[in-house]
Every structure is written in structure tokens, then in C-alpha cells.
């Protein structure tokens, strides 16, 4: 009997344990479902790049390529992300700004990118992502005792964070950082090809450049085979009549270009170290190197590759229906705002995913903020100017070149609305209202300026001096009517590049 009671007791204990496990399991399941509905995050399987750059293998660690760590997790926002497995993104930054700009990129524009490289003027690790020193192979003869490398050498001896070491010298550090930057571009291209030689396309951007990935993929898919066609694509700038792609707007090199330039010319960057010392800008030096080494020039892709941002873009017939791929000078808050807009835009459109055009950015970021007038604000009006003829000393030569008042002196009859435009904001407003293609205007320091396109602009420095105060205005009803008339765009207008 004692044995039976013992067995019965053990059986009862097992039953009780099973019941507890079942109840606990059910409650955990209910809690998990509630957590999901409340938006509480949960761990997902790491997203592995097709190029294997996000493994934690010994080979990756030994090579110093820490870009793969930590493992990148694919969240819901990446489900509709386009396939960019044939595109490598290369980000250029500086040690004095990297911790200010790179983290925002990592959690927004780069969060779904399977593989990318970051280059700076000092080796760093940011949240587990490796940042390469782009200047560690500059010729000693160019580096040593060169004042351009003062910041480069000095920041290596900072025993705390770079921001603390730059207190009291931020302005000079920015200037030194800009000077140092000109040595980077050719070295970054050479190092990139050595680290990642297998991609079809290479997109080079700055840390404050924003990329619209869906637009980029659709555009590149229309171009000729990157393995056989040499491409150097960007927003063209001019220096001494020489054309080069503006670095901040971003530029694109094809596999063929990278292979012939960096693959077939070992040590090419050192051939241009001295040239960089004598030049202004790294994007200019890279264009020289590409032209002299493999005989290619920049293919102009403006406005699709763009150096402006939502609030400074000039919206009008030239840009309206064009898709946009890059924007520049985006601060972390602006990057975050645009990232959210992109997600809302694509969620509302469904499949197949349309391109985002300039008109879509206007609707989101500019239209809701237009007013008849805004004080202490510069809306960047600059197409036509009417300057106070009594105070020519107030104005730059560039302003004088656009001054329409001089032309009025040659006319027999001068309309009063033009003659008096410089006198006040009200007079300037009347002028804009009288001109059919005037969309906005501004008044500052006795100068009336108006634009044939429209922008939001930026805050201006406040002042108690009436004549120096910035006031901006918009013919917003005229803008609304124009935008409504042009709301229907046909097929995307891509740059004329094959």
C-alpha cells in the first residue's frame, strides 16, 4: 500500500507540473500577441547580405572589416526595400562630425542597406560599424610637415571623445576638416575597390547626403551594362572650365570604371596626393584623375542627383516631374523626417512602387508652410533684383549683375510698380503680384528680389534695424493653381544618360 501511495503521489506531482507548464505557455503566448499589437520590439533573424559582409566569421574579423558587426536585423520597414545587392554605398565623413551624422544614417537611410563602407580621416568604430581611415596611405612627403594634416595628426592624440577635444576650436576644426577632405576622394575609390571589387555600381556620398533607394534602383536598371560601360555620373560643377561631379550630391561609378581606374592602376591615389595639395577640392581631384587616367568625364545627372534639400529646392517646370535620387546638407532631424515621409508615401501607393518626384516633396514639405509673408526669413529669391539706387555700397557684385533697376534707366516709360519696388516690402509685394510668372519675393536692405520658381528657404538672423530685417512672401494662390495644373506627370523624366 505504501508503494502505491508513493506512485500515486508522484503521478499527481507530474500532472500538476504539466498543468502549470500549459497555463504558463498560454499566458506567454497571450503576452507576446499583446506585445506585438502594442509595438513592443522583438528579436528577428539577422538579415544576411548576399555578399556575406554581415557574418561574424573569423575571416571578417581578421581583415579588420567590422562593417558586418553587429548583425543587421531586417525590420518591417525593410520588407518593401528594393534589391540593391548590386550597388555598394560608400559614405565619406570626418572624425570631428562622424558621431553627429553617422548614427542617424544607420537607423534611417542605411538601416536596410545590406552592405556599405564608411571612410573618414581617422579609424573609428561607431555602434559596431567600422570606419576606415582614408588617409593612412597618403605619401609621407605630402603628409609630413604639411599644415593641411594638422587636424589629422592632432585628433589621434585625443584621449577622450573628439567633440570634447574640439571645444573652443569648432570653427577652425570645420575649416581644417574641409581642407583635409580634398585628399580623401581618390584614396576612397582605390580602397573601396580593394575591399569590394565585385559590385556593378558604386555610389559615393557624404554623411549628410540622403539617398532615395527605390528611385536609384529604377534609374540604374535603365542604364547600359555597368561591367562594359564606363560611367562617372553626378551633378556637374565647373572649376576653371573643367567639369566634375559635386561630391556632396553624390556620384556613381560603374564596375567598368572602377576596374579600369583602381583595378588596373595600383597605387593610383598616391599619384594625385601632390595634386590634391595644390587643389581646392577632392571631388575635383577625382575628376582629374578619372579623365587623365582612363579618359572619361562626368555625365550630368542634375536634377536627379541634387545638392539641395526639401526646403531649399527651387520647385518649378524644370524639376517638377523629375524623380530625385539624392539630396545634400540634410541634418539628422531632416533625414529622420524624410525617412518617415518615404515610408508613408510608399505605404499609401502600393505596388508596383512609383518614383518620388519633386512635386511629391513639395506637397509634403513646402505647400503646408507657405504664407503671404514671413518675417526674419529668407526664401532664397534671387532670379531678378531691384536695388536701391541711393545705396550701391550695400550690395555685392553678384547682386548688381542681376539688378533690373539699371535697365529701367534706359526705358522711356518706367512703370511705377517697377520704379518703386526697392522702397519697401509692400512695394516689392505689388511688383510680384503684377508679374505673371513671379511666385515669391523677398525684401532686405533695400533690395527687392523675386523668383520664377518657389522655395521655402530658411530662417534669417533677427535684427532691430528695420532696413536690415529679412521679410519673405509668396504668391501662394498662384503657386497652388500652378501645381494643380501640373499635378499629372507622365512617365518619369530621367537624366539623358545611356
LINRANOR-V792255 format. One record per pair of residues at least 6 apart in sequence whose ideal C-beta (glycine too) atoms are under 7 Angstrom apart, sorted by the first residue. I is the first residue (numbers start at 0). J is the second residue. D is the distance in Angstrom with one decimal. If there is no record, write none. Layout:
BEGIN
[[I | J | D] [I | J | D]]
END
This chain:
BEGIN
[[34 | 41 | 7.0] [43 | 72 | 5.1] [43 | 73 | 6.3] [43 | 74 | 6.9] [45 | 53 | 6.8] [45 | 70 | 3.6] [45 | 71 | 6.5] [45 | 72 | 6.0] [46 | 71 | 5.4] [46 | 72 | 6.5] [46 | 73 | 3.8] [46 | 113 | 6.9] [47 | 53 | 5.6] [47 | 54 | 7.0] [48 | 113 | 3.8] [48 | 114 | 4.9] [49 | 84 | 4.7] [49 | 113 | 6.9] [50 | 114 | 5.4] [52 | 66 | 6.0] [52 | 67 | 5.0] [52 | 114 | 4.5] [53 | 67 | 4.4] [53 | 70 | 5.9] [53 | 71 | 5.5] [54 | 67 | 6.0] [55 | 67 | 6.6] [55 | 68 | 6.0] [55 | 70 | 7.0] [59 | 67 | 5.4] [64 | 129 | 6.4] [64 | 194 | 6.9] [65 | 124 | 6.1] [65 | 127 | 6.9] [65 | 128 | 6.8] [65 | 129 | 3.4] [66 | 115 | 6.8] [66 | 116 | 6.4] [66 | 128 | 5.8] [66 | 129 | 5.2] [68 | 127 | 4.9] [69 | 127 | 4.6] [76 | 111 | 6.9] [76 | 342 | 6.0] [77 | 111 | 3.8] [79 | 345 | 6.0] [80 | 111 | 4.0] [80 | 212 | 6.7] [81 | 212 | 5.6] [81 | 213 | 5.2] [81 | 216 | 4.2] [82 | 216 | 6.9] [83 | 112 | 6.6] [83 | 212 | 6.1] [83 | 216 | 6.0] [84 | 113 | 6.3] [85 | 198 | 6.1] [85 | 199 | 4.0] [85 | 200 | 6.3] [86 | 198 | 6.5] [86 | 199 | 7.0] [86 | 200 | 4.6] [86 | 202 | 6.1] [87 | 114 | 6.3] [87 | 115 | 6.9] [87 | 195 | 5.2] [87 | 198 | 4.2] [87 | 201 | 5.1] [88 | 112 | 5.7] [88 | 115 | 4.2] [88 | 202 | 5.2] [88 | 204 | 6.9] [89 | 115 | 7.0] [89 | 116 | 4.9] [89 | 118 | 6.8] [89 | 187 | 6.4] [89 | 191 | 5.3] [89 | 201 | 6.3] [89 | 202 | 6.8] [89 | 203 | 4.8] [90 | 104 | 6.9] [90 | 115 | 6.5] [90 | 117 | 4.7] [90 | 204 | 5.8] [90 | 206 | 5.8] [91 | 118 | 5.4] [91 | 183 | 6.1] [91 | 187 | 6.1] [91 | 203 | 6.8] [91 | 205 | 5.5] [91 | 206 | 7.0] [92 | 100 | 6.2] [92 | 101 | 6.1] [92 | 117 | 6.6] [92 | 119 | 5.0] [92 | 206 | 3.9] [93 | 119 | 5.8] [93 | 120 | 5.3] [93 | 176 | 4.6] [93 | 180 | 6.9] [94 | 119 | 5.4] [94 | 120 | 5.6] [94 | 121 | 3.9] [94 | 123 | 6.4] [94 | 154 | 5.3] [94 | 161 | 5.4] [95 | 161 | 5.6] [95 | 165 | 5.8] [95 | 172 | 5.1] [95 | 176 | 5.4] [96 | 206 | 6.6] [97 | 119 | 5.5] [97 | 123 | 6.2] [97 | 125 | 6.3] [97 | 130 | 6.3] [97 | 206 | 6.9] [98 | 125 | 6.5] [100 | 206 | 3.9] [100 | 207 | 5.8] [100 | 331 | 6.7] [101 | 117 | 6.6] [101 | 125 | 5.2] [101 | 206 | 5.8] [102 | 125 | 6.6] [102 | 126 | 6.4] [103 | 331 | 3.8] [103 | 334 | 5.3] [103 | 335 | 6.4] [104 | 206 | 6.6] [104 | 334 | 6.9] [105 | 126 | 6.3] [105 | 128 | 6.7] [107 | 334 | 5.5] [107 | 335 | 5.8] [107 | 338 | 4.0] [108 | 209 | 5.9] [108 | 210 | 5.8] [108 | 334 | 6.4] [108 | 338 | 6.3] [109 | 115 | 5.9] [116 | 131 | 6.7] [116 | 191 | 6.0] [116 | 194 | 6.4] [116 | 195 | 6.8] [117 | 128 | 6.5] [117 | 130 | 4.6] [117 | 131 | 6.8] [118 | 131 | 4.9] [118 | 133 | 4.1] [118 | 183 | 6.8] [118 | 187 | 4.8] [119 | 130 | 4.9] [119 | 132 | 6.7] [119 | 133 | 6.6] [120 | 132 | 6.9] [120 | 133 | 6.6] [120 | 134 | 5.5] [120 | 151 | 5.3] [120 | 179 | 5.5] [121 | 132 | 5.7] [121 | 154 | 5.7] [121 | 155 | 6.5] [122 | 130 | 6.5] [122 | 131 | 6.6] [122 | 132 | 4.3] [123 | 130 | 4.1] [124 | 130 | 6.7] [131 | 190 | 6.5] [133 | 183 | 4.6] [133 | 186 | 4.9] [133 | 187 | 5.0] [133 | 190 | 6.6] [134 | 151 | 6.1] [134 | 182 | 5.8] [134 | 183 | 6.5] [134 | 186 | 6.5] [136 | 186 | 6.3] [136 | 268 | 6.9] [137 | 182 | 5.9] [137 | 186 | 7.0] [137 | 272 | 5.4] [138 | 269 | 5.2] [138 | 272 | 4.7] [141 | 272 | 4.3] [141 | 273 | 5.9] [141 | 276 | 5.8] [142 | 148 | 5.3] [145 | 276 | 6.8] [147 | 178 | 5.2] [147 | 179 | 6.0] [147 | 276 | 6.7] [148 | 179 | 6.7] [149 | 175 | 6.1] [150 | 172 | 6.2] [150 | 175 | 3.9] [150 | 176 | 6.1] [150 | 179 | 5.7] [151 | 179 | 5.7] [154 | 161 | 6.0] [154 | 164 | 6.9] [157 | 164 | 3.8] [165 | 172 | 4.8] [180 | 281 | 5.6] [181 | 275 | 5.1] [181 | 278 | 6.1] [181 | 279 | 6.6] [181 | 280 | 5.4] [181 | 281 | 4.3] [181 | 284 | 6.4] [182 | 272 | 6.7] [182 | 275 | 4.7] [182 | 281 | 6.6] [183 | 281 | 5.2] [184 | 246 | 6.6] [184 | 281 | 3.6] [184 | 282 | 5.8] [184 | 284 | 6.2] [184 | 285 | 4.2] [185 | 267 | 6.8] [185 | 268 | 4.4] [185 | 271 | 5.0] [185 | 284 | 6.0] [185 | 285 | 5.3] [185 | 288 | 5.3] [186 | 268 | 4.3] [187 | 203 | 7.0] [188 | 261 | 5.7] [188 | 285 | 6.6] [189 | 261 | 4.8] [189 | 267 | 5.9] [189 | 268 | 4.5] [191 | 201 | 6.4] [192 | 257 | 4.9] [192 | 261 | 3.8] [192 | 262 | 5.9] [196 | 262 | 6.7] [198 | 254 | 6.4] [199 | 225 | 4.4] [199 | 226 | 6.8] [199 | 254 | 5.1] [200 | 219 | 5.7] [200 | 225 | 5.7] [200 | 251 | 6.0] [200 | 253 | 6.2] [201 | 251 | 6.9] [201 | 252 | 4.7] [201 | 257 | 5.8] [202 | 249 | 6.2] [202 | 251 | 5.3] [203 | 249 | 6.4] [203 | 250 | 5.5] [204 | 210 | 6.4] [204 | 249 | 4.3] [204 | 325 | 6.8] [205 | 246 | 6.5] [205 | 247 | 4.9] [205 | 327 | 6.9] [207 | 327 | 6.6] [207 | 328 | 5.7] [207 | 329 | 5.3] [207 | 330 | 6.8] [208 | 247 | 6.3] [208 | 249 | 5.3] [208 | 325 | 5.6] [208 | 327 | 5.4] [209 | 325 | 6.6] [209 | 326 | 4.6] [209 | 329 | 4.6] [209 | 334 | 5.7] [209 | 337 | 5.9] [210 | 324 | 6.8] [210 | 325 | 5.6] [211 | 323 | 6.2] [211 | 324 | 5.6] [211 | 341 | 7.0] [211 | 355 | 5.8] [213 | 352 | 5.4] [213 | 354 | 7.0] [214 | 322 | 4.6] [214 | 323 | 6.5] [214 | 324 | 5.0] [214 | 354 | 5.0] [214 | 355 | 6.1] [215 | 324 | 4.9] [217 | 354 | 6.0] [218 | 303 | 6.8] [218 | 322 | 7.0] [218 | 324 | 6.3] [218 | 493 | 5.6] [221 | 493 | 6.4] [222 | 230 | 6.9] [222 | 496 | 6.4] [222 | 497 | 6.7] [223 | 497 | 5.6] [225 | 253 | 3.7] [225 | 254 | 4.7] [225 | 255 | 6.2] [226 | 254 | 5.0] [226 | 255 | 5.9] [227 | 255 | 5.9] [228 | 253 | 6.1] [228 | 255 | 5.8] [229 | 253 | 6.2] [229 | 255 | 4.7] [229 | 256 | 4.5] [229 | 259 | 6.6] [229 | 293 | 6.7] [229 | 295 | 5.1] [230 | 251 | 6.5] [230 | 252 | 6.6] [230 | 253 | 3.9] [230 | 256 | 5.9] [230 | 298 | 6.4] [231 | 244 | 6.7] [231 | 250 | 6.9] [231 | 252 | 5.9] [231 | 256 | 5.9] [231 | 289 | 5.6] [231 | 295 | 5.2] [231 | 296 | 7.0] [231 | 297 | 5.4] [231 | 298 | 6.4] [232 | 250 | 6.3] [232 | 251 | 4.3] [232 | 298 | 4.7] [232 | 300 | 5.0] [232 | 496 | 6.2] [233 | 244 | 2.4] [233 | 245 | 6.2] [233 | 248 | 6.4] [233 | 249 | 6.9] [233 | 250 | 3.5] [233 | 251 | 7.0] [233 | 297 | 5.4] [233 | 300 | 6.1] [233 | 304 | 5.6] [234 | 244 | 6.4] [234 | 245 | 4.8] [234 | 248 | 4.1] [234 | 300 | 6.3] [234 | 301 | 4.4] [234 | 304 | 4.5] [234 | 305 | 6.4] [234 | 306 | 5.8] [235 | 242 | 5.3] [235 | 244 | 6.6] [235 | 297 | 5.4] [235 | 299 | 4.3] [235 | 301 | 6.7] [236 | 243 | 5.7] [236 | 245 | 4.7] [238 | 283 | 5.5] [242 | 296 | 5.9] [242 | 297 | 5.3] [243 | 282 | 5.6] [243 | 283 | 4.8] [243 | 286 | 3.3] [243 | 297 | 5.9] [244 | 250 | 3.8] [244 | 282 | 6.2] [244 | 286 | 6.5] [244 | 297 | 4.6] [245 | 282 | 6.2] [245 | 306 | 5.6] [246 | 281 | 6.5] [246 | 282 | 3.5] [247 | 306 | 5.9] [247 | 327 | 4.2] [248 | 304 | 5.1] [248 | 305 | 5.9] [248 | 306 | 4.2] [248 | 325 | 5.6] [248 | 327 | 5.2] [249 | 304 | 5.8] [249 | 325 | 4.2] [256 | 295 | 6.7] [259 | 293 | 5.0] [260 | 267 | 6.7] [260 | 289 | 6.2] [260 | 292 | 5.8] [260 | 293 | 5.2] [261 | 267 | 6.4] [264 | 292 | 5.9] [267 | 288 | 6.7] [267 | 292 | 6.4] [271 | 284 | 5.6] [271 | 288 | 5.1] [274 | 284 | 5.9] [274 | 287 | 6.7] [275 | 281 | 6.7] [275 | 284 | 4.8] [278 | 284 | 5.2] [286 | 297 | 6.2] [289 | 295 | 5.5] [290 | 296 | 5.8] [298 | 496 | 4.9] [299 | 494 | 7.0] [300 | 494 | 4.1] [300 | 496 | 6.3] [302 | 318 | 4.7] [302 | 321 | 5.4] [302 | 323 | 6.8] [303 | 321 | 6.0] [303 | 322 | 6.1] [303 | 323 | 6.0] [303 | 324 | 5.1] [303 | 493 | 6.6] [303 | 494 | 5.2] [304 | 324 | 5.7] [304 | 325 | 5.1] [305 | 323 | 5.7] [305 | 325 | 5.9] [305 | 326 | 5.6] [306 | 327 | 4.6] [307 | 326 | 6.4] [307 | 327 | 6.9] [308 | 326 | 4.7] [308 | 327 | 6.7] [308 | 328 | 5.6] [308 | 329 | 5.3] [308 | 333 | 6.2] [309 | 337 | 6.8] [309 | 360 | 5.2] [309 | 364 | 3.9] [309 | 365 | 7.0] [310 | 364 | 6.5] [310 | 455 | 4.4] [310 | 456 | 6.7] [310 | 457 | 6.5] [311 | 379 | 6.3] [311 | 454 | 6.0] [311 | 456 | 6.9] [311 | 457 | 7.0] [312 | 357 | 6.5] [312 | 360 | 6.8] [312 | 454 | 6.5] [313 | 452 | 4.0] [313 | 454 | 5.3] [314 | 357 | 6.0] [314 | 361 | 4.8] [314 | 365 | 6.8] [314 | 452 | 5.8] [314 | 453 | 5.2] [314 | 454 | 6.8] [315 | 451 | 6.7] [315 | 452 | 3.3] [315 | 453 | 6.9] [318 | 357 | 4.4] [319 | 357 | 5.6] [319 | 358 | 5.2] [319 | 485 | 5.7] [320 | 356 | 5.7] [320 | 358 | 6.8] [320 | 488 | 3.8] [320 | 492 | 5.4] [321 | 356 | 6.2] [321 | 357 | 5.8] [321 | 492 | 4.9] [322 | 354 | 3.9] [322 | 355 | 6.5] [322 | 356 | 5.5] [322 | 491 | 4.9] [322 | 493 | 6.9] [323 | 355 | 6.6] [323 | 357 | 6.0] [340 | 363 | 5.3] [341 | 355 | 7.0] [344 | 355 | 6.3] [344 | 359 | 6.7] [345 | 352 | 5.7] [354 | 491 | 5.0] [356 | 488 | 6.2] [358 | 488 | 6.7] [361 | 482 | 6.9] [365 | 455 | 4.8] [368 | 455 | 5.7] [369 | 473 | 4.8] [369 | 475 | 4.2] [369 | 478 | 6.5] [370 | 473 | 6.6] [371 | 472 | 5.9] [371 | 473 | 6.9] [371 | 475 | 6.8] [372 | 470 | 6.2] [372 | 472 | 4.5] [373 | 471 | 5.1] [374 | 470 | 5.5] [375 | 458 | 6.3] [375 | 459 | 5.4] [375 | 461 | 4.9] [375 | 468 | 6.8] [375 | 469 | 5.9] [376 | 456 | 6.2] [376 | 458 | 6.0] [376 | 459 | 5.7] [376 | 469 | 6.0] [376 | 471 | 4.6] [377 | 441 | 6.2] [377 | 456 | 5.2] [377 | 457 | 6.0] [377 | 459 | 4.4] [377 | 469 | 5.1] [377 | 471 | 6.3] [378 | 439 | 5.4] [378 | 441 | 5.5] [378 | 454 | 5.8] [378 | 455 | 6.6] [378 | 456 | 3.6] [378 | 471 | 3.8] [379 | 454 | 5.1] [379 | 456 | 4.6] [380 | 439 | 5.5] [380 | 440 | 5.5] [380 | 441 | 4.4] [380 | 448 | 4.1] [380 | 449 | 5.5] [380 | 450 | 4.3] [381 | 448 | 5.8] [381 | 450 | 6.7] [382 | 449 | 6.4] [382 | 450 | 4.9] [382 | 451 | 5.2] [383 | 401 | 6.5] [383 | 403 | 5.4] [383 | 448 | 6.9] [383 | 449 | 5.5] [384 | 398 | 5.8] [384 | 401 | 4.6] [384 | 402 | 5.3] [384 | 403 | 6.4] [384 | 446 | 5.8] [384 | 448 | 4.8] [385 | 403 | 5.5] [385 | 404 | 5.2] [385 | 417 | 6.9] [385 | 420 | 3.9] [385 | 421 | 4.8] [385 | 447 | 4.4] [386 | 394 | 5.5] [386 | 398 | 6.5] [386 | 402 | 4.7] [386 | 404 | 5.6] [386 | 421 | 6.1] [386 | 445 | 6.9] [386 | 446 | 5.2] [387 | 421 | 4.6] [387 | 445 | 3.3] [387 | 446 | 6.9] [388 | 404 | 5.7] [390 | 445 | 5.8] [393 | 444 | 5.3] [393 | 445 | 6.4] [394 | 446 | 6.7] [398 | 446 | 6.7] [404 | 421 | 6.8] [407 | 413 | 4.8] [407 | 417 | 6.0] [407 | 418 | 6.5] [416 | 429 | 5.4] [416 | 430 | 5.2] [416 | 433 | 5.1] [417 | 430 | 6.4] [419 | 426 | 4.7] [420 | 426 | 5.4] [420 | 427 | 5.5] [420 | 430 | 4.3] [420 | 447 | 4.3] [421 | 445 | 5.5] [421 | 446 | 6.6] [421 | 447 | 5.3] [423 | 442 | 7.0] [424 | 442 | 4.1] [424 | 470 | 4.6] [427 | 440 | 5.2] [427 | 442 | 4.6] [427 | 447 | 3.7] [428 | 440 | 6.6] [428 | 472 | 5.6] [430 | 447 | 6.3] [430 | 449 | 6.8] [431 | 437 | 4.1] [431 | 440 | 4.2] [431 | 449 | 5.0] [431 | 474 | 5.9] [432 | 474 | 6.7] [434 | 449 | 6.9] [436 | 451 | 5.0] [437 | 449 | 4.7] [437 | 451 | 6.9] [437 | 474 | 6.4] [438 | 450 | 5.9] [438 | 451 | 6.6] [438 | 452 | 6.4] [438 | 453 | 4.2] [438 | 473 | 6.9] [438 | 474 | 5.6] [438 | 477 | 6.2] [438 | 478 | 5.4] [439 | 449 | 6.8] [439 | 450 | 4.9] [439 | 453 | 5.2] [439 | 472 | 6.7] [439 | 473 | 4.6] [439 | 474 | 6.7] [440 | 447 | 6.6] [440 | 448 | 6.4] [440 | 449 | 4.2] [440 | 472 | 5.4] [441 | 448 | 5.2] [441 | 469 | 6.7] [441 | 470 | 6.8] [441 | 471 | 4.4] [442 | 470 | 5.0] [443 | 469 | 4.8] [444 | 466 | 6.0] [444 | 467 | 5.7] [445 | 466 | 6.2] [453 | 473 | 6.6] [453 | 478 | 5.3] [456 | 471 | 6.2] [459 | 469 | 3.6] [462 | 468 | 5.6]]
END
